[in-house]
Amino acid sequence: TAINFLERLCLTWMFFFMMCVAERTYKQRFLFAKLFSHITSARKARKYEIPHFRLKKVENIKIWLSLRSYLKRRGPQRSVDVVVSSIFLLALSIAFICCAQVLKGHKTFLNAAYNWEFLIWEAALLLFLLRLASLGSETNKKYSNISILLTEQINLYLKMEKKPNKKEQLSLVNNVLKLSTKLLKELDSPFRLYGLTMNPLIYNITRVVILSAVSGVVSDLLGFNIRV
């Protein structure tokens, strides 16, 4: 019993340590994204003591896109995504086991000690996943903030009225901004769940398995069939 307890304690510590490392990485990503979103604002750039430039030249837009790509790839990527995917798979497996136990006999579900252990693990994993999902979602919003490019386009239109002699040059910059807006929309990964980068296989398994399990549990508790 003592050896079993020590093994569980060590494995639990190692797993939650990896989750803390993943959360720290997500916090760093959010900080980089937050500072990046303030580059084109003179007031916020002065407040956070970071460089400031406007997207009124093609060179500035090129620097802005290159900086965005560099910051998104900064830090560990694949290892953190593996940790997050492992957490998600473990939470999905525990949820599936709990759903199966409830379908087997929901009145005696809480009588078994291992079911309580499953519930505790599931609650802890869901708290971490919600935290990571919140940070990932806010990070994506900062990097995919199209309003920055739209604001720069409005400023260019206003400059065209004031400086008609530079209309051709400003029109070129405006076209580049439009293409950049379309590029940012295309670059977002389709396999994301609230900011968490998911493997396509895991993404599809999640949609099929967990929705089917939840549908079965709800149908069993309510007494009629529900198709999700």
ZAKEPA-79963 format. One record per residue: residue in three letters; z, y, x of N, C-alpha, C, O in turn. Coordinates in steps of 0.001 Angstrom, whole numbers, padded with zeros to 6 digits, always signed. Example, Ala and Ser with C-alpha at 12.3 -4.5 7.8 and 13.67 -1.06 7.14 Angstrom:
ALA+007800-005690+013190+007800-004500+012300+007800-003300+013200+008465-003319+014236;SER+007080-002250+012850+007140-001060+013670+007870+000030+012900+008039+001138+013409;
***
This chain:
THR+000000-001208+000824+000000+000000+000000+000000+001261+000861-000691+002231+000550;ALA+000779+001243+001945+000845+002410+002838-000497+002650+003517-000953+003789+003625;ILE-001134+001559+003979-002440+001696+004638-003482+002217+003647-004303+003067+003991;ASN-003444+001708+002429-004373+002161+001395-004169+003646+001087-005132+004391+000903;PHE-002908+004063+001035-002607+005477+000777-003103+006366+001915-003661+007435+001667;LEU-002900+005924+003186-003350+006716+004331-004873+006803+004378-005431+007850+004707;GLU-005543+005697+004047-007007+005725+004032-007526+006702+002986-008441+007479+003257;ARG-006946+006664+001799-007372+007594+000754-007088+009040+001151-007896+009934+000898;LEU-005927+009259+001776-005566+010608+002199-006541+011140+003246-006967+012292+003166;CYS-006898+010308+004232-007825+010739+005287-009221+010995+004719-009854+011995+005057;LEU-009699+010105+003866-011018+010285+003276-011066+011528+002384-012056+012260+002370;THR-009981+011752+001642-009920+012938+000781-009923+014202+001615-010614+015164+001277;TRP-009154+014217+002709-009103+015394+003587-010464+015664+004204-010903+016813+004250;MET-011148+014612+004684-012460+014787+005303-013473+015332+004286-014274+016211+004604;PHE-013425+014801+003073-014395+015223+002064-014164+016669+001656-015116+017443+001554;PHE-012916+017041+001423-012637+018414+001018-012819+019390+002178-013109+020565+001954;PHE-012651+018917+003419-012941+019761+004577-014426+020106+004622-014792+021252+004882;MET-015291+019105+004366-016729+019374+004332-017076+020338+003204-017957+021184+003360;MET-016391+020217+002071-016658+021135+000971-016230+022556+001317-016895+023514+000924;CYS-015129+022704+002047-014690+024040+002480-015693+024656+003451-015954+025857+003401;VAL-016261+023820+004344-017285+024310+005269-018516+024779+004494-019098+025817+004807;ALA-018906+024000+003477-020056+024393+002652-019778+025698+001913-020661+026549+001814;GLU-018567+025865+001396-018228+027108+000694-018245+028295+001640-018692+029380+001268;ARG-017759+028099+002869-017791+029187+003848-019228+029592+004175-019524+030779+004314;THR-020122+028604+004297-021528+028904+004554-022143+029676+003396-022905+030619+003612;TYR-021819+029287+002180-022337+029995+001007-021808+031429+000957-022527+032337+000540;LYS-020567+031638+001377-020023+032995+001424-020766+033852+002443-021042+035025+002192;GLN-021089+033262+003595-021855+034004+004600-023245+034345+004085-023735+035453+004304;ARG-023883+033397+003401-025200+033667+002831-025131+034811+001815-026011+035670+001771;PHE-024084+034805+001012-023940+035875+000019-023723+037223+000686-024248+038235+000221;LEU-022946+037251+001786-022722+038506+002509-024021+039039+003091-024298+040234+002987;PHE-024833+038162+003710-026122+038594+004251-027033+039118+003142-027712+040130+003312;ALA-027041+038417+002002-027893+038845+000888-027429+040185+000330-028251+041023-000041;LYS-026112+040390+000269-025576+041645-000249-025956+042817+000650-026373+043868+000162;LEU-025814+042637+001962-026170+043706+002891-027678+043945+002895-028131+045081+003033;PHE-028453+042866+002743-029910+043020+002718-030363+043836+001509-031310+044617+001604;SER-029694+043655+000386-030077+044396-000823-029746+045878-000726-030239+046672-001527;HIS-028909+046269+000253-028514+047672+000402-029375+048419+001429-029169+049612+001651;ILE-030335+047728+002055-031108+048357+003131-031955+049513+002609-032085+050541+003273;THR-032525+049343+001429-033433+050378+000901-032700+051496+000177-033337+052430-000309;SER-031381+051424+000094-030596+052473-000548-029882+053285+000526-029092+052739+001296;ALA-030157+054589+000580-029565+055436+001627-028046+055514+001477-027321+055442+002469;ARG-027568+055659+000256-026119+055803+000040-025365+054519+000412-024346+054574+001101;LYS-025866+053366-000045-025194+052097+000263-025329+051726+001732-024405+051160+002316;ALA-026475+052041+002337-026647+051761+003761-025674+052586+004601-025123+052095+005586;ARG-025464+053852+004202-024498+054681+004908-023074+054173+004708-022249+054252+005618;LYS-022789+053654+003525-021448+053153+003218-021110+051922+004047-019997+051812+004560;TYR-022067+050981+004186-021818+049739+004911-022274+049797+006372-022195+048802+007093;GLU-022752+050968+006801-023143+051196+008194-024211+050201+008639-024060+049512+009648;ILE-025285+050142+007870-026417+049276+008196-027674+050130+008249-027689+051233+007702;PRO-028743+049637+008906-029991+050423+008978-030580+050663+007588-030360+049895+006652;HIS-031330+051747+007489-031935+052114+006204-033389+052503+006421-033706+053265+007334;PHE-034271+051975+005578-035667+052405+005575-036243+052179+004189-035820+051280+003461;ARG-037225+053016+003832-037884+052917+002531-039165+052111+002680-039758+052048+003757;LEU-039576+051503+001588-040791+050684+001595-041998+051544+001230-042695+051268+000254;LYS-042234+052582+002015-043344+053493+001745-044501+053309+002721-045500+054025+002651;LYS-044362+052343+003634-045428+052019+004571-045624+050506+004599-044707+049740+004305;VAL-046830+050096+004954-047122+048668+005033-046273+048006+006115-045824+046872+005949;GLU-046054+048712+007218-045228+048165+008300-043790+047919+007824-043175+046912+008175;ASN-043266+048852+007022-041906+048689+006507-041796+047490+005562-040798+046770+005580;ILE-042828+047281+004737-042822+046132+003836-042880+044835+004634-042209+043861+004292;LYS-043677+044820+005691-043764+043630+006545-042419+043332+007196-041997+042177+007257;ILE-041744+044373+007682-040419+044187+008287-039417+043700+007245-038586+042838+007536;TRP-039491+044244+006044-038574+043862+004963-038742+042396+004599-037747+041690+004437;LEU-039986+041917+004464-040239+040517+004132-039828+039587+005273-039280+038511+005034;SER-040097+040007+006520-039712+039174+007673-038193+039071+007779-037659+038000+008065;LEU-037499+040185+007549-036039+040172+007593-035464+039301+006482-034489+038580+006696;ARG-036063+039365+005304-035615+038525+004187-035762+037045+004528-034851+036254+004284;SER-036916+036672+005097-037150+035275+005474-036182+034834+006565-035689+033706+006536;TYR-035903+035716+007531-034993+035354+008628-033569+035153+008120-032900+034198+008515;LEU-033103+036036+007254-031738+035921+006757-031551+034695+005869-030489+034072+005888;LYS-032575+034346+005092-032470+033168+004225-032414+031880+005031-031817+030899+004586;ARG-033034+031868+006228-033022+030675+007074-031906+030693+008096-031782+029748+008876;ARG-031088+031735+008120-030015+031857+009106-028867+030912+008760-028503+030769+007593;GLY-028294+030263+009791-027166+029356+009588-027624+027946+009242-028820+027698+009087;PRO-026681+027028+009122-027030+025638+008780-027622+025545+007384-027079+026103+006430;GLN-028718+024851+007272-029392+024717+005985-029352+023274+005485-028779+022981+004435;ARG-029976+022374+006262-030109+020998+005793-028767+020308+005679-028531+019579+004715;SER-027867+020525+006656-026575+019840+006629-025742+020286+005425-025097+019466+004772;VAL-025760+021593+005135-025000+022102+003991-025604+021602+002684-024874+021250+001758;ASP-026933+021569+002604-027574+021055+001392-027256+019579+001174-027122+019133+000034;VAL-027134+018812+002275-026750+017397+002156-025332+017271+001620-025056+016420+000774;VAL-024426+018124+002117-023041+018091+001636-022970+018431+000151-022282+017755-000615;VAL-023686+019481-000253-023669+019893-001660-024286+018816-002546-023776+018526-003629;SER-025386+018225-002080-026006+017148-002856-025076+015940-002964-025033+015286-004006;SER-024329+015636-001895-023379+014521-001941-022251+014799-002934-021838+013916-003685;ILE-021759+016046-002926-020717+016422-003893-021247+016277-005315-020565+015755-006196;PHE-022459+016741-005520-023043+016669-006862-023244+015219-007296-022972+014871-008445;LEU-023723+014365-006372-023928+012956-006708-022611+012259-007018-022536+011453-007946;LEU-021556+012571-006235-020253+011965-006489-019701+012403-007837-019179+011587-008597;ALA-019818+013703-008134-019354+014187-009442-020158+013565-010575-019616+013242-011632;LEU-021466+013401-010341-022315+012772-011355-021927+011308-011567-021893+010833-012701;SER-021633+010595-010477-021242+009184-010577-019912+009030-011310-019765+008160-012169;ILE-018943+009883-010964-017641+009804-011633-017778+010129-013116-017159+009483-013962;ALA-018600+011143-013425-018818+011490-014833-019471+010338-015593-019136+010074-016748;PHE-020404+009660-014934-021060+008522-015578-020070+007376-015813-020088+006737-016865;ILE-019203+007123-014817-018192+006067-014971-017222+006409-016099-016872+005549-016907;CYS-016788+007676-016148-015871+008094-017216-016525+007973-018594-015888+007556-019561;CYS-017805+008344-018666-018512+008211-019944-018606+006748-020366-018453+006422-021543;ALA-018862+005862-019390-018940+004439-019702-017588+003908-020164-017526+003088-021080;GLN-016494+004371-019535-015156+003933-019929-014807+004446-021332-014173+003742-022119;VAL-015224+005669-021632-014954+006214-022965-015723+005440-024029-015193+005157-025103;LEU-016981+005098-023723-017767+004313-024673-017190+002912-024865-017295+002321-025940;LYS-016577+002394-023794-015980+001063-023879-014757+001059-024778-014537+000114-025535;GLY-013965+002112-024693-012775+002212-025542-012079+003532-025303-011261+003647-024390;HIS-012394+004539-026117-011848+005875-025872-010362+005973-026195-009685+006886-025723;LYS-009847+005036-026998-008418+005076-027326-007549+004604-026170-006414+005059-026024;THR-008065+003701-025351-007301+003164-024213-007767+003751-022889-007415+003237-021827;PHE-008557+004826-022940-009117+005384-021704-008037+005917-020781-008100+005694-019572;LEU-007045+006618-021323-006007+007248-020499-004862+006308-020151-003908+006721-019492;ASN-004938+005081-020573-003875+004128-020255-003991+003597-018831-002993+003178-018246;ALA-005198+003608-018268-005414+003092-016913-005172+004194-015886-005584+005339-016071;ALA-004485+003817-014783-004159+004804-013746-005411+005273-013012-005509+006441-012637;TYR-006382+004355-012801-007573+004762-012060-008420+005755-012853-009157+006539-012256;ASN-008332+005740-014181-009057+006740-014969-008470+008135-014761-009202+009124-014735;TRP-007140+008209-014612-006518+009495-014293-006984+009991-012917-007236+011179-012720;GLU-007090+009055-011983-007568+009434-010648-009005+009944-010717-009349+010928-010062;PHE-009844+009275-011510-011221+009737-011696-011259+011146-012281-012049+011985-011848;LEU-010402+011399-013267-010381+012714-013901-009945+013805-012922-010493+014907-012936;ILE-008958+013499-012071-008501+014474-011080-009611+014785-010079-009851+015948-009752;TRP-010291+013738-009591-011407+013945-008674-012527+014753-009340-013090+015665-008734;GLU-012836+014415-010568-013904+015112-011275-013570+016593-011454-014434+017452-011276;ALA-012317+016891-011805-011913+018286-011984-012012+019051-010665-012495+020183-010637;ALA-011548+018428-009557-011603+019097-008258-013044+019328-007816-013373+020403-007315;LEU-013904+018330-007996-015304+018480-007603-016021+019525-008449-016840+020289-007938;LEU-015714+019556-009742-016353+020543-010612-015933+021964-010247-016740+022890-010333;LEU-014673+022145-009840-014232+023477-009418-015007+023946-008191-015426+025101-008117;PHE-015197+023038-007221-015969+023398-006030-017425+023662-006392-018026+024614-005894;LEU-017994+022825-007255-019391+023013-007637-019596+024326-008393-020605+025004-008200;LEU-018645+024681-009248-018745+025949-009960-018660+027125-009000-019374+028115-009158;ARG-017786+027017-008004-017667+028071-007003-018962+028204-006198-019460+029311-005993;LEU-019505+027064-005743-020745+027099-004975-021914+027574-005835-022780+028314-005367;ALA-021930+027141-007101-023004+027570-007996-022949+029070-008240-023990+029722-008322;SER-021743+029624-008355-021588+031065-008552-022089+031839-007329-022820+032820-007465;LEU-021686+031386-006125-022132+032055-004905-023642+031912-004718-024318+032870-004342;GLY-024167+030718-004979-025603+030512-004831-026413+031325-005809-027471+031848-005461;SER-025925+031437-007034-026635+032224-008041-026648+033711-007683-027672+034379-007824;GLU-025495+034228-007214-025441+035645-006824-026320+035914-005605-026941+036973-005509;THR-026375+034960-004673-027230+035116-003493-028689+035167-003884-029440+035999-003375;ASN-029102+034282-004787-030498+034287-005247-030848+035587-005959-031957+036103-005811;LYS-029898+036119-006734-030160+037379-007431-030390+038519-006431-031246+039378-006646;LYS-029617+038518-005336-029781+039584-004338-031137+039492-003654-031809+040505-003466;TYR-031547+038264-003275-032813+038104-002568-034015+038242-003498-035090+038652-003061;SER-033843+037905-004771-034960+037943-005727-034898+039172-006623-035398+039150-007747;ASN-034289+040234-006132-034154+041465-006906-035484+042228-006888-035768+042991-005965;ILE-036278+042007-007916-037600+042630-007992-037508+044123-008302-038469+044862-008089;SER-036353+044569-008805-036209+045989-009166-036348+046899-007951-036741+048057-008090;ILE-036029+046385-006756-036192+047194-005540-037666+047544-005341-038015+048694-005074;LEU-038524+046532-005474-039961+046770-005297-040527+047634-006414-041404+048464-006175;LEU-040032+047444-007631-040501+048277-008742-040090+049737-008551-040856+050650-008860;THR-038879+049948-008041-038426+051326-007767-039298+051990-006715-039641+053166-006837;GLU-039660+051233-005675-040525+051787-004632-041920+052101-005187-042544+053079-004776;GLN-042409+051273-006121-043708+051558-006736-043664+052858-007538-044610+053644-007500;ILE-042573+053083-008259-042425+054327-009015-042403+055524-008070-043025+056550-008344;ASN-041689+055387-006964-041650+056480-005978-043034+056764-005404-043378+057914-005132;LEU-043828+055699-005219-045189+055902-004698-046063+056636-005707-046851+057503-005330;TYR-045931+056298-006976-046701+057000-008004-046340+058485-008049-047208+059340-008226;LEU-045057+058778-007888-044634+060176-007877-045178+060912-006651-045530+062089-006726;LYS-045240+060198-005518-045795+060830-004315-047292+061065-004449-047827+062028-003899;MET-047974+060176-005186-049416+060369-005383-049707+061667-006118-050702+062339-005843;GLU-048832+062013-007055-049031+063261-007795-048756+064486-006917-049421+065515-007039;LYS-047760+064353-006027-047416+065484-005170-048378+065630-004000-048664+066741-003553;LYS-048879+064487-003503-049761+064508-002320-051059+063767-002643-051234+062624-002222;PRO-051960+064395-003376-053222+063708-003728-054095+063401-002516-054949+062517-002582;ASN-053894+064118-001407-054696+063856-000216-054342+062521+000437-055138+061980+001205;LYS-053161+061987+000142-052741+060692+000687-052794+059584-000365-052131+058555-000239;LYS-053578+059813-001379-053614+058856-002482-054157+057501-002043-053653+056468-002486;GLU-055159+057481-001194-055736+056211-000737-054724+055395+000061-054597+054188-000142;GLN-054011+056046+000958-053011+055355+001762-051862+054836+000898-051398+053710+001078;LEU-051413+055664-000036-050321+055251-000916-050755+054141-001873-049942+053297-002249;SER-052021+054136-002267-052528+053071-003140-052520+051737-002409-052232+050700-003007;LEU-052833+051761-001121-052781+050541-000321-051358+049983-000261-051147+048781-000417;VAL-050396+050862-000037-048997+050431-000003-048564+049887-001360-047826+048905-001442;ASN-049030+050535-002417-048687+050086-003768-049238+048688-004044-048557+047865-004656;ASN-050457+048416-003600-051047+047083-003778-050266+046025-002994-050083+044904-003469;VAL-049814+046380-001810-049008+045442-001014-047681+045151-001708-047208+044015-001686;LEU-047081+046163-002321-045835+045959-003063-046050+045031-004263-045196+044196-004561;LYS-047189+045175-004951-047480+044294-006077-047632+042850-005614-047132+041932-006264;LEU-048325+042645-004489-048481+041299-003952-047142+040734-003486-046894+039536-003623;SER-046284+041581-002940-044961+041134-002508-044119+040696-003700-043364+039728-003615;THR-044253+041412-004804-043522+041029-006021-043948+039651-006510-043103+038833-006875;LYS-045266+039386-006521-045749+038065-006917-045307+036989-005939-045006+035864-006340;LEU-045268+037335-004644-044858+036366-003618-043404+035959-003796-043076+034779-003680;LEU-042535+036914-004074-041116+036599-004260-040905+035686-005455-040023+034827-005431;LYS-041703+035861-006498-041575+034994-007667-042033+033571-007368-041494+032614-007924;GLU-043028+033428-006489-043551+032102-006169-042685+031363-005165-042712+030134-005114;LEU-041910+032098-004359-041135+031461-003301-039878+030771-003803-039335+029920-003099;ASP-039399+031102-004984-038183+030494-005506-038407+029009-005746-039403+028601-006343;SER-037455+028208-005267-037571+026750-005402-037404+026347-006856-036515+026858-007538;PRO-038259+025423-007353-038113+024992-008752-036944+024042-008955-036485+023864-010083;PHE-036451+023427-007879-035373+022447-007990-034043+023098-007626-033443+022800-006593;ARG-033603+023991-008500-032334+024674-008299-031514+024592-009576-032035+024713-010684;LEU-030213+024383-009387-029282+024397-010500-028249+025472-010214-027311+025255-009447;TYR-028424+026633-010835-027499+027764-010656-027307+028101-009175-026183+028310-008717;GLY-028425+028152-008429-028353+028557-007039-028170+027435-006059-028285+027663-004855;LEU-027886+026209-006519-027709+025079-005619-029058+024417-005386-029726+024003-006333;THR-029456+024319-004118-030710+023659-003797-030554+022163-003978-029689+021545-003357;MET-031386+021578-004824-031276+020164-005143-032522+019421-004689-033633+019950-004724;ASN-032307+018169-004257-033412+017273-003986-034157+016994-005299-033512+016829-006334;PRO-035502+016938-005287-036223+016684-006545-035784+015409-007256-035719+015376-008484;LEU-035477+014340-006480-035028+013091-007093-033681+013290-007791-033488+012836-008919;ILE-032745+013977-007111-031434+014242-007705-031581+015121-008937-030890+014924-009937;TYR-032479+016085-008859-032706+016987-009994-033162+016215-011233-032665+016448-012335;ASN-034112+015294-011044-034622+014522-012178-033592+013516-012687-033482+013295-013893;ILE-032827+012896-011755-031779+011967-012174-030733+012695-013008-030229+012157-013994;THR-030411+013913-012612-029423+014700-013350-029884+014957-014781-029117+014800-015731;ARG-031122+015346-014919-031623+015656-016260-031632+014429-017166-031382+014539-018367;VAL-031923+013250-016587-032059+012047-017412-030717+011366-017639-030335+011098-018778;VAL-029987+011080-016526-028786+010244-016614-027632+010971-017288-027056+010458-018247;ILE-027287+012159-016801-026097+012824-017308-026283+013255-018762-025343+013189-019554;LEU-027493+013696-019116-027717+014078-020510-027665+012865-021432-027192+012967-022564;SER-028148+011719-020957-028079+010500-021763-026629+010049-021943-026227+009641-023033;ALA-025837+010127-020844-024438+009722-020929-023653+010629-021868-022880+010152-022698;VAL-023850+011924-021737-023153+012871-022614-023570+012669-024061-022739+012746-024966;SER-024852+012411-024282-025335+012165-025632-024672+010932-026235-024305+010929-027410;GLY-024517+009859-025408-023866+008650-025905-022409+008870-026252-021935+008378-027276;VAL-021683+009614-025403-020262+009878-025661-020091+010726-026919-019257+010414-027770;VAL-020878+011798-027042-020766+012669-028214-021119+011909-029483-020473+012081-030517;SER-022144+011070-029405-022538+010281-030573-021445+009307-030974-021211+009080-032161;ASP-020751+008710-029947-019696+007752-030243-018475+008446-030842-017834+007908-031745;LEU-018155+009638-030341-016964+010337-030849-017201+010947-032217-016295+010949-033051;LEU-018412+011473-032472-018707+012125-033738-019169+011170-034821-019104+011486-036009;GLY-019637+009996-034407-020006+008984-035390-021455+009027-035848-021821+008288-036763;PHE-022295+009869-035243-023714+009869-035587-024524+010123-034327-024007+010658-033346;ASN-025772+009745-034354-026629+009811-033176-027069+011231-032889-027416+011993-033791;ILE-027045+011569-031598-027503+012894-031146-028493+012671-030012-028188+011967-029049;ARG-029650+013253-030119-030671+013159-029067-030667+014447-028274-030870+015533-028816;VAL-030430+014305-026957-030404+015457-026060-031696+015454-025232-031898+016338-024401;
***
